[in-house]
Amino acid sequence: MKIAIIGAGLSGLTAGRILAKAGHEVVVFEKSKGYGGRMSTRRRDGASAVLMDHGAPYLTGTSPDFRNFIDELLEKGLINRWTDTVSCYTEGQILPEMPGREPREQYIAPDGMNGIGKYLGRWMDFYFSEKVGGITHIGGSRIKKSPWMINSSSINVFEADAVVIATPAIQAYGLVSTAQDELDLRKMITVLDDISYTSTISFMAGYGERNPVEWKAIVCDHPVLAWICNESSKRNFSGDMNIIAHSTDTFAKKMTEEDDPAIARRQIMKALGEVLGSWAARPEWQQSHMWRYHLPRKHLDTPFLESEDDLAPIALIGDYFQGRSMEAAYLSGLRLGTHWAEKFS
Ligand SMILES: Cc1cc2nc3c(=O)[nH]c(=O)nc-3n(C[C@H](O)[C@H](O)[C@H](O)COP(=O)(O)OP(=O)(O)OC[C@H]3O[C@@H](n4cnc5c(N)ncnc54)[C@H](O)[C@@H]3O)c2cc1C
């Protein structure tokens, strides 16, 4: 079958790899320029190139299937053990460990989290910078004639036998809505309508040469900051201090009303000064990224959704199935990929 996957995040790439290995032709449509979705990395070029994981900063998980995936990535040298503890900022001070939190191994990607996406994507073909605007059921069946048409900005006609929508639920809602008149997809739409997301602003900052700090990550009890990550601790420390801060959902939502992103950046720098010390309010360089769909507020109790029509297969996957993490995204892609590889063998 020719399978179109919309979204090159962890769930889409995981399903795609299984289906491609099972002999299907898998083509991925991705609206951004590269692999990984919310597991993404920015490169800041300068005197020394700096990698910043401005989406998910690390991997962790407990289920046997995700542990196997972690072992695979360790073996390929794509991830390293990072830390099993996080610090915490509360009542005006930084505690070296979060009270009551069990130690849990966390893994980072020294060459950037999006390297994991690139590794998974070796089995598929990609259209990057290609936003899918809608999908149309053109009739027929996957056995005689491709039943699906993918509508995107620059490719006029792309026909597929099956479609996997691997985007956040709100974007999936928009896509399924474009096809609902032609097939009975209303059940999917109703389920998707119920899922909303937290937002966060990722603030990336470099401070030039500084003595290394003790902490690797700080969970913050603060109105502006939720989390601070010491990016320099993830890669060979060159002497330059780089950090990423994630804002709280409340702050990010408030900032969506402001036209100028510099207003948010100024408030985040002030907050960093409060938490880390006055040096942190004066970075040498800084950038920010608004994630409107950070984490799903609730999740569904099934690993994926699929239509009942096996002649025009369509399915939904992502982290909003059974969780709100990379582990959930991986397991959703794994379950659908395995199911379809068997069903359409
Ligand atoms: C700042 C931040 C911090 C996080 N921290 C953690 C953490 O510490 N631990 C953890 O486990 N998880 C964390 N997460 C969550 C984790 O990154 C996600 O749960 C996981 O990566 C989701 O994968 P996914 O495949 O479900 O979706 P995504 O990664 O969102 O992939 C969906 C893809 O679909 C693309 N897309 C959407 N619409 C279209 C369209 N119309 N056409 C084409 N392409 C489209 C998007 O561009 C995106 O690449 C964090 C996320 C963020 C943003």
Ligand as a Chemical Component Dictionary entry (heavy atoms), coordinates in Angstrom:
data_LIG
# 
_chem_comp.id                   LIG 
_chem_comp.type                 NON-POLYMER 
_chem_comp.pdbx_formal_charge   0 
_chem_comp.three_letter_code    LIG 
# 
loop_
_chem_comp_atom.comp_id 
_chem_comp_atom.atom_id 
_chem_comp_atom.alt_atom_id 
_chem_comp_atom.type_symbol 
_chem_comp_atom.charge 
_chem_comp_atom.model_Cartn_x 
_chem_comp_atom.model_Cartn_y 
_chem_comp_atom.model_Cartn_z 
_chem_comp_atom.pdbx_ordinal 
LIG C1  C1  C 0 8.673  22.492 25.141 1  
LIG C2  C2  C 0 8.286  21.052 25.243 2  
LIG C3  C3  C 0 8.798  20.265 26.267 3  
LIG C4  C4  C 0 8.466  18.909 26.379 4  
LIG N1  N1  N 0 9.018  18.171 27.370 5  
LIG C5  C5  C 0 8.794  16.827 27.406 6  
LIG C6  C6  C 0 9.480  15.985 28.343 7  
LIG O1  O1  O 0 10.268 16.456 29.155 8  
LIG N2  N2  N 0 9.227  14.638 28.318 9  
LIG C7  C7  C 0 8.348  14.079 27.401 10 
LIG O2  O2  O 0 8.176  12.862 27.388 11 
LIG N3  N3  N 0 7.688  14.850 26.521 12 
LIG C8  C8  C 0 7.896  16.202 26.491 13 
LIG N4  N4  N 0 7.237  16.980 25.572 14 
LIG C9  C9  C 0 6.179  16.375 24.763 15 
LIG C10 C10 C 0 6.730  15.535 23.585 16 
LIG O3  O3  O 0 7.620  16.307 22.848 17 
LIG C11 C11 C 0 5.531  15.119 22.756 18 
LIG O4  O4  O 0 4.639  14.393 23.585 19 
LIG C12 C12 C 0 5.876  14.225 21.552 20 
LIG O5  O5  O 0 7.061  14.613 20.927 21 
LIG C13 C13 C 0 4.693  14.281 20.615 22 
LIG O6  O6  O 0 4.929  13.525 19.436 23 
LIG P1  P1  P 0 3.757  13.395 18.363 24 
LIG O7  O7  O 0 4.280  12.562 17.259 25 
LIG O8  O8  O 0 2.510  12.943 19.048 26 
LIG O9  O9  O 0 3.449  14.894 17.860 27 
LIG P2  P2  P 0 4.391  16.032 17.306 28 
LIG O10 O10 O 0 5.785  15.878 17.781 29 
LIG O11 O11 O 0 3.704  17.313 17.634 30 
LIG O12 O12 O 0 4.409  15.806 15.734 31 
LIG C14 C14 C 0 3.372  16.274 14.906 32 
LIG C15 C15 C 0 3.956  16.821 13.609 33 
LIG O13 O13 O 0 2.894  17.112 12.701 34 
LIG C16 C16 C 0 3.239  18.270 11.969 35 
LIG N5  N5  N 0 1.988  18.819 11.426 36 
LIG C17 C17 C 0 0.938  19.330 12.098 37 
LIG N6  N6  N 0 -0.046 19.717 11.243 38 
LIG C18 C18 C 0 0.414  19.419 9.996  39 
LIG C19 C19 C 0 -0.137 19.577 8.680  40 
LIG N7  N7  N 0 -1.375 20.103 8.479  41 
LIG N8  N8  N 0 0.596  19.186 7.619  42 
LIG C20 C20 C 0 1.842  18.648 7.785  43 
LIG N9  N9  N 0 2.424  18.479 9.019  44 
LIG C21 C21 C 0 1.704  18.853 10.108 45 
LIG C22 C22 C 0 3.916  19.154 13.016 46 
LIG O14 O14 O 0 4.715  20.149 12.410 47 
LIG C23 C23 C 0 4.727  18.124 13.794 48 
LIG O15 O15 O 0 6.032  17.977 13.273 49 
LIG C24 C24 C 0 7.568  18.341 25.434 50 
LIG C25 C25 C 0 7.056  19.115 24.392 51 
LIG C26 C26 C 0 7.415  20.448 24.295 52 
LIG C27 C27 C 0 6.860  21.273 23.152 53 
# 
loop_
_chem_comp_bond.comp_id 
_chem_comp_bond.atom_id_1 
_chem_comp_bond.atom_id_2 
_chem_comp_bond.value_order 
_chem_comp_bond.pdbx_ordinal 
LIG C1  C2  SING 1  
LIG C2  C3  SING 2  
LIG C2  C26 DOUB 3  
LIG C3  C4  DOUB 4  
LIG C4  N1  SING 5  
LIG C4  C24 SING 6  
LIG N1  C5  DOUB 7  
LIG C5  C6  SING 8  
LIG C5  C8  SING 9  
LIG C6  O1  DOUB 10 
LIG C6  N2  SING 11 
LIG N2  C7  SING 12 
LIG C7  O2  DOUB 13 
LIG C7  N3  SING 14 
LIG N3  C8  DOUB 15 
LIG C8  N4  SING 16 
LIG N4  C9  SING 17 
LIG N4  C24 SING 18 
LIG C9  C10 SING 19 
LIG C10 O3  SING 20 
LIG C10 C11 SING 21 
LIG C11 O4  SING 22 
LIG C11 C12 SING 23 
LIG C12 O5  SING 24 
LIG C12 C13 SING 25 
LIG C13 O6  SING 26 
LIG O6  P1  SING 27 
LIG P1  O7  DOUB 28 
LIG P1  O8  SING 29 
LIG P1  O9  SING 30 
LIG O9  P2  SING 31 
LIG P2  O10 DOUB 32 
LIG P2  O11 SING 33 
LIG P2  O12 SING 34 
LIG O12 C14 SING 35 
LIG C14 C15 SING 36 
LIG C15 O13 SING 37 
LIG C15 C23 SING 38 
LIG O13 C16 SING 39 
LIG C16 N5  SING 40 
LIG C16 C22 SING 41 
LIG N5  C17 SING 42 
LIG N5  C21 SING 43 
LIG C17 N6  DOUB 44 
LIG N6  C18 SING 45 
LIG C18 C19 SING 46 
LIG C18 C21 DOUB 47 
LIG C19 N7  SING 48 
LIG C19 N8  DOUB 49 
LIG N8  C20 SING 50 
LIG C20 N9  DOUB 51 
LIG N9  C21 SING 52 
LIG C22 O14 SING 53 
LIG C22 C23 SING 54 
LIG C23 O15 SING 55 
LIG C24 C25 DOUB 56 
LIG C25 C26 SING 57 
LIG C26 C27 SING 58 
# 
